[in-house]
Amino acid sequence: MPKVVILKTGTTYPPLRETFGDFDSWFAARLAPELNVEVVDVTADDLPGRPEDWDGIVITGSPAMVSDREPWSEQTGDWLAHAVRAEIPLLGVCYGHQLLAHALGGEVGFHPRGRETGTHTVELLDAASDDPLLQGLPRQFPAQLTHRQSVLRLPDDAVLLARNEFEPHQAFRLGPCAWGVQFHPEFSLEVMRAYLEVQAPDLKKEGLDADTLLAGVENAPEASSLLDRFSRIVMNR
């Protein structure tokens, strides 16, 4: 069975963890059952050997901020840069997306317009039409999002694959098989709603309408399909 490691870069809000489990379980549930999946918490444990020891790598989201450059995060970034050079299939999500960009020479920081959260439309660019991960998806599809930091500048050799009105860098690829996506393919509709309910007091302070955002939550099957698509890439290699 192909071996995939989930690099866990943090934990979700306690109320969500009690009801839905944590980040790693959401990813594991959507990856193909044919994969041998292991989880390593890089905030507390050693990195999992060499990238070449794995057939695929997934990096989770986190409440941490890439721009804080915590030692565990910088070390993980160096490890990911090695994985990209070794052409190990890799998928970074939210914090993972930002850390991947940072590790390869991009710039990460707080989005100048603040927080993006809820279900929003993602638009694929022409470069996605023959991308191994995204090809065949609709030009536009809904996705679950929650982030305050963003990739402000992509690495020089990155291929931009998707954007939306708020976020110019929703997805990119480095080399033949390393992807970053700002949106959350691992989120269910129920998880997205729970995020907005926990965030509601902060959203009000930030001038966002939590009730409207909650009413706009919908299923995002195309976005969620990325974890199965990534699984197939790993298995086909």
VOBA-1610 file (N, C-alpha, C; in pm, whole numbers, padded with zeros to 5 digits, always signed):
BEGIN
Met+00085-00119+00000Met+00000+00000+00000Met+00089+00124+00000Pro+00060+00221-00087Pro+00137+00346-00085Pro+00127+00414+00051Lys+00238+00472+00095Lys+00246+00535+00226Lys+00230+00687+00213Val+00133+00741+00285Val+00110+00885+00286Val+00121+00935+00429Val+00195+01042+00448Val+00206+01103+00581Val+00126+01233+00582Ile+00045+01250+00686Ile-00025+01375+00713Ile+00057+01452+00815Leu+00110+01567+00774Leu+00183+01654+00866Leu+00081+01745+00935Lys+00057+01720+01060Lys-00042+01796+01137Lys+00024+01919+01195Thr-00027+02037+01160Thr+00039+02162+01199Thr-00038+02240+01305Gly-00132+02174+01372Gly-00210+02240+01476Gly-00337+02162+01502Thr-00425+02220+01586Thr-00552+02156+01619Thr-00665+02257+01604Thr-00784+02206+01584Thr-00900+02291+01566Thr-00953+02342+01700Tyr-01058+02423+01696Tyr-01122+02473+01819Tyr-01169+02354+01906Pro-01155+02362+02038Pro-01199+02250+02124Pro-01342+02204+02099Pro-01442+02295+02084Pro-01578+02244+02061Pro-01590+02162+01933Leu-01517+02198+01829Leu-01520+02120+01706Leu-01449+01986+01725Arg-01339+01989+01797Arg-01263+01866+01818Arg-01346+01763+01894Glu-01425+01811+01991Glu-01509+01720+02069Glu-01618+01657+01983Thr-01669+01732+01885Thr-01782+01683+01804Thr-01736+01610+01679Phe-01633+01663+01612Phe-01598+01614+01478Phe-01460+01547+01471Gly-01383+01548+01580Gly-01245+01505+01571Gly-01157+01620+01526Asp-01031+01588+01493Asp-00934+01694+01462Asp-00895+01690+01315Phe-00812+01786+01276Phe-00775+01805+01135Phe-00736+01674+01067Asp-00647+01598+01132Asp-00594+01479+01068Asp-00702+01377+01036Ser-00803+01366+01124Ser-00910+01269+01098Ser-00996+01310+00979Trp-01011+01441+00958Trp-01090+01488+00843Trp-01019+01454+00712Phe-00889+01472+00711Phe-00812+01436+00591Phe-00814+01285+00568Ala-00787+01209+00673Ala-00779+01064+00660Ala-00910+01007+00608Ala-01022+01066+00648Ala-01153+01016+00604Ala-01177+01036+00456Arg-01111+01135+00395Arg-01135+01166+00253Arg-01024+01114+00161Leu-00913+01069+00218Leu-00811+01004+00136Leu-00857+00862+00104Ala-00808+00808-00006Ala-00851+00675-00051Ala-00814+00568+00051Pro-00904+00471+00073Pro-00875+00365+00171Pro-00760+00275+00129Glu-00720+00280+00003Glu-00607+00198-00044Glu-00472+00250+00004Leu-00471+00368+00068Leu-00346+00426+00115Leu-00318+00388+00260Asn-00191+00373+00291Asn-00147+00353+00429Asn-00112+00491+00486Val-00202+00545+00567Val-00190+00684+00614Val-00136+00687+00756Glu-00034+00769+00776Glu+00020+00794+00909Glu+00013+00944+00938Val+00005+00978+01065Val-00005+01118+01108Val+00115+01152+01194Val+00177+01266+01165Val+00287+01317+01247Val+00256+01461+01284Asp+00251+01489+01414Asp+00228+01624+01464Asp+00361+01698+01464Val+00383+01780+01362Val+00514+01845+01349Val+00534+01958+01449Thr+00428+01998+01520Thr+00444+02100+01624Thr+00507+02042+01750Ala+00505+01909+01763Ala+00553+01846+01887Ala+00653+01732+01863Asp+00648+01669+01746Asp+00728+01551+01720Asp+00830+01577+01610Asp+00926+01486+01597Asp+01027+01496+01493Asp+00964+01479+01356Leu+01026+01537+01255Leu+00982+01516+01118Leu+00997+01369+01079Pro+00911+01321+00989Pro+00904+01177+00963Pro+01011+01127+00865Gly+01134+01122+00909Gly+01240+01070+00823Gly+01268+01162+00706Arg+01295+01102+00590Arg+01320+01179+00468Arg+01192+01185+00386Pro+01171+01290+00307Pro+01053+01290+00218Pro+01047+01169+00127Glu+01164+01119+00086Glu+01168+01003-00004Glu+01117+00875+00062Asp+01098+00877+00194Asp+01042+00761+00263Asp+00892+00747+00238Trp+00832+00848+00175Trp+00687+00854+00160Trp+00648+00859+00012Asp+00530+00803-00016Asp+00475+00810-00152Asp+00389+00934-00172Gly+00345+00995-00063Gly+00266+01117-00070Gly+00271+01190+00063Ile+00252+01322+00058Ile+00260+01408+00177Ile+00141+01504+00174Val+00073+01518+00288Val-00037+01614+00303Val-00005+01702+00423Ile-00026+01833+00410Ile-00001+01926+00520Ile-00131+01994+00556Thr-00168+01990+00683Thr-00297+02041+00728Thr-00296+02193+00747Gly-00414+02244+00779Gly-00428+02380+00826Gly-00384+02392+00972Ser-00390+02516+01023Ser-00341+02541+01159Ser-00393+02675+01208Pro-00412+02690+01340Pro-00438+02823+01395Pro-00312+02908+01403Ala-00196+02848+01380Ala-00069+02922+01382Ala-00059+03012+01259Met+00039+03099+01259Met+00062+03190+01148Met+00201+03165+01089Val+00208+03142+00959Val+00337+03114+00895Val+00434+03229+00918Ser+00383+03352+00920Ser+00472+03468+00934Ser+00539+03476+01071Asp+00491+03398+01170Asp+00558+03394+01301Asp+00689+03317+01295Arg+00704+03234+01193Arg+00829+03159+01169Arg+00873+03081+01293Glu+00779+03009+01351Glu+00813+02921+01464Glu+00916+02818+01418Pro+01008+02777+01506Pro+01110+02681+01466Pro+01055+02554+01402Trp+00948+02496+01460Trp+00891+02374+01402Trp+00840+02399+01260Ser+00785+02520+01237Ser+00730+02554+01106Ser+00841+02573+01003Glu+00946+02644+01043Glu+01058+02665+00950Glu+01127+02534+00915Gln+01141+02446+01014Gln+01202+02315+00987Gln+01114+02233+00893Thr+00983+02239+00914Thr+00891+02168+00825Thr+00897+02227+00684Gly+00909+02359+00674Gly+00922+02422+00543Gly+01044+02374+00468Asp+01157+02363+00537Asp+01279+02311+00473Asp+01257+02169+00423Trp+01189+02088+00504Trp+01160+01949+00468Trp+01071+01944+00343Leu+00973+02035+00337Leu+00883+02040+00221Leu+00958+02084+00095Ala+01051+02177+00109Ala+01130+02218-00007Ala+01209+02100-00063His+01262+02017+00026His+01331+01895-00015His+01235+01802-00088Ala+01112+01789-00035Ala+01011+01702-00098Ala+00976+01749-00238Val+00965+01880-00257Val+00936+01934-00391Val+01048+01900-00487Arg+01173+01919-00443Arg+01287+01887-00530Arg+01293+01738-00563Ala+01249+01655-00468Ala+01250+01510-00489Ala+01127+01462-00567Glu+01036+01554-00598Glu+00914+01523-00676Glu+00829+01416-00608Ile+00811+01432-00475Ile+00717+01349-00399Ile+00580+01417-00407Pro+00473+01349-00447Pro+00341+01412-00451Pro+00306+01474-00316Leu+00261+01600-00321Leu+00246+01678-00198Leu+00125+01770-00214Leu+00045+01779-00109Leu-00070+01868-00108Leu-00073+01945+00023Gly-00056+02077+00015Gly-00065+02164+00131Gly-00196+02239+00132Val-00264+02241+00245Val-00396+02302+00257Val-00392+02415+00360Cys-00438+02533+00322Cys-00447+02651+00408Cys-00309+02683+00467Tyr-00282+02652+00594Tyr-00147+02674+00648Tyr-00044+02599+00564Gly-00077+02476+00524Gly+00014+02397+00441Gly+00043+02463+00308His-00058+02523+00248His-00047+02598+00122His+00048+02718+00141Gln+00027+02789+00250Gln+00109+02908+00277Gln+00253+02869+00312Leu+00269+02763+00392Leu+00403+02720+00430Leu+00481+02671+00308Leu+00414+02602+00218Leu+00479+02556+00095Leu+00529+02675+00014Ala+00445+02776-00001Ala+00487+02895-00076Ala+00604+02965-00007His+00596+02981+00124His+00704+03045+00200His+00835+02969+00185Ala+00827+02835+00193Ala+00948+02752+00189Ala+01020+02760+00055Leu+00945+02789-00051Leu+01004+02794-00185Leu+01026+02937-00234Gly+01023+03033-00144Gly+01060+03169-00179Gly+00947+03267-00198Gly+00822+03227-00170Gly+00709+03319-00178Gly+00698+03402-00051Glu+00595+03484-00046Glu+00572+03572+00069Glu+00435+03544+00128Val+00429+03532+00261Val+00305+03503+00333Val+00284+03610+00439Gly+00161+03655+00454Gly+00128+03752+00557Gly-00022+03770+00569Phe-00064+03862+00654Phe-00207+03885+00672Phe-00266+03945+00544His-00384+03895+00508His-00452+03948+00390His-00493+04092+00417Pro-00469+04183+00325Pro-00499+04325+00350Pro-00648+04353+00372Arg-00736+04262+00328Arg-00880+04282+00347Arg-00934+04203+00465Gly-00846+04138+00541Gly-00892+04068+00659Gly-00921+03921+00634Arg-01026+03872+00698Arg-01059+03730+00701Arg-01150+03691+00583Glu-01125+03572+00529Glu-01218+03509+00435Glu-01266+03381+00502Thr-01398+03368+00519Thr-01452+03251+00586Thr-01590+03220+00531Gly-01628+03092+00535Gly-01756+03048+00480Gly-01738+02976+00347Thr-01850+02955+00278Thr-01848+02892+00146Thr-01839+02999+00039His-01736+02993-00045His-01717+03092-00150His-01678+03023-00281Thr-01699+03093-00390Thr-01669+03037-00522Thr-01521+03051-00553Val-01464+02943-00606Val-01326+02941-00655Val-01331+02929-00807Glu-01247+03005-00874Glu-01241+03005-01021Glu-01108+02946-01068Leu-01117+02844-01153Leu-00996+02788-01211Leu-00947+02875-01326Leu-00815+02879-01343Leu-00753+02951-01453Leu-00720+02854-01566Asp-00679+02908-01680Asp-00651+02823-01796Asp-00545+02717-01765Ala-00450+02751-01679Ala-00342+02656-01647Ala-00394+02530-01580Ala-00516+02536-01523Ala-00572+02418-01455Ala-00628+02316-01552Ser-00645+02353-01679Ser-00711+02264-01774Ser-00635+02135-01798Asp-00502+02138-01783Asp-00424+02016-01798Asp-00344+01984-01672Asp-00388+02041-01559Asp-00321+02014-01433Asp-00362+01876-01382Pro-00268+01793-01338Pro-00302+01657-01296Pro-00404+01650-01181Leu-00406+01750-01095Leu-00497+01748-00980Leu-00633+01810-01012Leu-00634+01917-01091Leu-00755+01997-01108Leu-00826+01978-01241Gln-00761+01915-01337Gln-00824+01905-01469Gln-00956+01830-01460Gly-01053+01878-01538Gly-01185+01816-01540Gly-01284+01875-01442Leu-01238+01958-01349Leu-01331+02025-01258Leu-01401+02140-01330Pro-01520+02180-01284Pro-01586+02296-01344Pro-01499+02421-01332Arg-01521+02515-01422Arg-01444+02640-01418Arg-01464+02713-01285Gln-01584+02704-01231Gln-01613+02763-01101Gln-01681+02659-01012Phe-01648+02659-00884Phe-01711+02565-00791Phe-01704+02623-00650Pro-01795+02581-00560Pro-01791+02628-00422Pro-01684+02557-00342Ala-01631+02627-00243Ala-01529+02569-00156Ala-01543+02629-00017Gln-01501+02552+00084Gln-01503+02600+00222Gln-01371+02670+00252Leu-01381+02785+00316Leu-01262+02866+00343Leu-01267+02924+00484Thr-01152+02934+00546Thr-01138+03017+00665Thr-00990+03048+00683His-00953+03174+00666His-00812+03214+00680His-00803+03364+00696Arg-00697+03406+00766Arg-00663+03547+00778Arg-00532+03579+00709Gln-00441+03481+00705Gln-00318+03500+00627Gln-00335+03438+00489Ser-00250+03483+00396Ser-00258+03442+00257Ser-00118+03436+00197Val-00109+03374+00083Val+00013+03384+00002Val+00005+03519-00071Leu+00087+03612-00028Leu+00086+03746-00087Leu+00165+03751-00218Arg+00266+03664-00228Arg+00345+03652-00351Arg+00386+03508-00369Leu+00359+03454-00487Leu+00394+03315-00514Leu+00545+03299-00536Pro+00599+03180-00513Pro+00736+03154-00556Pro+00750+03178-00707Asp+00870+03214-00749Asp+00890+03255-00888Asp+00850+03147-00988Asp+00870+03020-00954Asp+00844+02913-01049Asp+00710+02844-01027Ala+00623+02904-00947Ala+00491+02846-00922Ala+00397+02872-01040Val+00306+02778-01062Val+00201+02793-01164Val+00071+02822-01091Leu+00014+02941-01114Leu-00112+02978-01051Leu-00226+02903-01120Leu-00311+02839-01040Leu-00416+02753-01094Leu-00557+02803-01065Ala-00576+02878-00955Ala-00711+02919-00917Ala-00705+03046-00833Arg-00817+03118-00834Arg-00829+03243-00759Arg-00977+03264-00728Asn-01008+03372-00657Asn-01144+03425-00653Asn-01136+03575-00628Glu-01251+03637-00610Glu-01255+03784-00599Glu-01176+03833-00478Phe-01175+03755-00370Phe-01107+03797-00248Phe-00960+03759-00249Glu-00933+03637-00295Glu-00801+03576-00279Glu-00740+03543-00416Pro-00633+03614-00457Pro-00576+03591-00590Pro-00499+03461-00604His-00467+03397-00492His-00384+03275-00498His-00456+03160-00426Gln-00563+03110-00485Gln-00639+03002-00422Gln-00573+02865-00443Ala-00498+02848-00551Ala-00430+02721-00575Ala-00311+02744-00666Phe-00204+02669-00641Phe-00086+02677-00727Phe-00017+02541-00729Arg+00071+02524-00826Arg+00153+02403-00835Arg+00299+02440-00845Leu+00383+02360-00781Leu+00528+02370-00793Leu+00580+02239-00852Gly+00656+02248-00959Gly+00705+02126-01021Gly+00590+02043-01074Pro+00611+01913-01091Pro+00507+01830-01151Pro+00399+01784-01055Cys+00426+01787-00920Cys+00329+01719-00833Cys+00324+01774-00691Ala+00348+01904-00673Ala+00333+01967-00541Ala+00230+02079-00554Trp+00124+02072-00474Trp+00015+02168-00483Trp-00011+02236-00349Gly-00050+02362-00357Gly-00104+02433-00242Gly-00243+02481-00275Val-00338+02462-00183Val-00473+02516-00200Val-00511+02591-00073Gln-00562+02713-00090Gln-00602+02793+00026Gln-00732+02741+00086Phe-00820+02688+00003Phe-00949+02637+00053Phe-00931+02500+00118His-01040+02451+00180His-01034+02332+00265His-01112+02216+00204Pro-01046+02127+00129Pro-01117+02011+00075Pro-01159+01912+00182Glu-01100+01921+00301Glu-01131+01826+00409Glu-01254+01866+00490Phe-01304+01990+00474Phe-01417+02039+00552Phe-01548+01982+00499Ser-01632+01934+00589Ser-01772+01905+00555Ser-01855+02032+00573Leu-01978+02026+00525Leu-02071+02138+00545Leu-02089+02164+00694Glu-02102+02056+00773Glu-02125+02071+00917Glu-02005+02135+00986Val-01884+02098+00945Val-01764+02157+01003Val-01757+02306+00970Met-01790+02342+00846Met-01787+02483+00807Met-01886+02564+00890Arg-02004+02511+00909Arg-02103+02581+00992Arg-02052+02597+01135Ala-01992+02493+01187Ala-01942+02499+01325Ala-01831+02603+01338Tyr-01746+02614+01238Tyr-01643+02718+01240Tyr-01706+02857+01250Leu-01806+02882+01167Leu-01869+03013+01167Leu-01939+03042+01300Glu-01997+02941+01361Glu-02063+02962+01489Glu-01962+02999+01598Val-01846+02933+01598Val-01742+02967+01695Val-01683+03104+01666Gln-01668+03137+01538Gln-01606+03264+01499Gln-01700+03384+01510Ala-01830+03360+01531Ala-01930+03467+01521Ala-01896+03593+01599Pro-01853+03585+01725Pro-01820+03710+01797Pro-01708+03789+01729Asp-01604+03720+01681Asp-01495+03789+01612Asp-01541+03845+01477Leu-01627+03770+01409Leu-01675+03818+01279Leu-01751+03949+01296Lys-01831+03959+01401Lys-01906+04082+01426Lys-01810+04199+01448Lys-01703+04176+01527Lys-01605+04281+01552Lys-01535+04324+01423Glu-01521+04230+01328Glu-01451+04258+01203Glu-01544+04313+01095Gly-01672+04334+01130Gly-01766+04390+01034Gly-01824+04288+00937Leu-01814+04160+00969Leu-01869+04055+00885Leu-02001+04006+00945Asp-02092+03961+00859Asp-02225+03918+00901Asp-02226+03766+00914Ala-02215+03718+01037Ala-02208+03574+01059Ala-02335+03504+01014Asp-02451+03567+01035Asp-02577+03504+00994Asp-02583+03484+00843Thr-02540+03584+00768Thr-02539+03573+00622Thr-02441+03466+00577Leu-02323+03464+00641Leu-02223+03363+00605Leu-02275+03222+00637Leu-02342+03206+00752Leu-02399+03076+00787Leu-02506+03034+00686Ala-02590+03128+00647Ala-02696+03096+00551Ala-02639+03057+00415Gly-02517+03104+00385Gly-02456+03076+00256Gly-02375+02948+00250Val-02364+02877+00362Val-02287+02753+00361Val-02359+02647+00278Glu-02285+02581+00190Glu-02339+02475+00107Glu-02235+02366+00089Asn-02279+02252+00040Asn-02186+02144+00011Asn-02089+02187-00098Ala-01967+02132-00093Ala-01863+02167-00189Ala-01798+02040-00242Pro-01874+01959-00317Pro-01821+01828-00358Pro-01701+01836-00452Glu-01696+01937-00538Glu-01582+01948-00629Glu-01454+01977-00552Ala-01462+02069-00455Ala-01344+02097-00372Ala-01304+01974-00292Ser-01401+01905-00235Ser-01371+01786-00155Ser-01309+01675-00237Ser-01337+01674-00367Ser-01283+01567-00453Ser-01130+01573-00464Leu-01069+01683-00423Leu-00923+01695-00438Leu-00848+01589-00359Leu-00902+01548-00244Leu-00829+01449-00165Leu-00834+01311-00231Asp-00945+01277-00293Asp-00949+01153-00370Asp-00862+01165-00495Arg-00866+01279-00561Arg-00783+01301-00679Arg-00634+01290-00644Phe-00597+01351-00531Phe-00458+01342-00488Phe-00422+01197-00457Ser-00513+01124-00393Ser-00489+00982-00365Ser-00459+00905-00493Arg-00535+00933-00599Arg-00516+00861-00726Arg-00378+00893-00787Ile-00337+01020-00773Ile-00204+01057-00822Ile-00097+00977-00749Val-00110+00966-00617Val-00013+00890-00538Val-00012+00744-00583Met-00129+00686-00597Met-00137+00544-00632Met-00087+00517-00774Asn-00112+00609-00864Asn-00070+00590-01003Asn+00081+00602-01021Arg+00148+00670-00927Arg+00293+00683-00935Arg+00361+00560-00876
//
